[in-house]
Amino acid sequence: MRVVGGRLAGQDFRVEDWWDRIAGRSWMDCDGNPACLAYAMGELEAPIDNEIVYGKIGSSGHLVHVTFLEAAMA
């Protein structure tokens, strides 16, 4: 996938799963989690809901709202 909006725009993103499946709760309830904190500070234009996936850009984990993902063209 490629990120098409927000602070990670233009980067290749390997989706692992929905965040709430990985963490067992909403990103809004994950106090102190670095990926959740970065999402909250950097994606303010994203809808405030749980349509959030966790994945990697390189070796770094990130949360991205699904509206900011575009399938990579092969």
C-alpha positions, 0 to 999 in steps of 0.5 A, a space after each residue: 500500500 502507499 500512504 496518500 495523505 497526512 504526514 506519511 504521504 508518499 511512503 510505502 506501508 506494509 499493513 499488518 492488521 486492524 489496530 483494534 485487533 492487534 491491541 484489543 482496544 481502540 487507538 484512543 485508549 492506548 495511553 503511552 503507546 508511541 504509534 498511538 501518540 504519533 497518530 493522535 499528533 500527526 493525523 488530526 485531519 483524519 476522522 476520529 473513528 477506529 478505521 485504523 490499521 497498524 503497519 510498517 514503513 521500513 522497520 517503524 510501526 505506524 497507525 494510518 486511517 484507511 482513507 489514506 491508503 491506496 493499493 500499490 500498482 504492480 
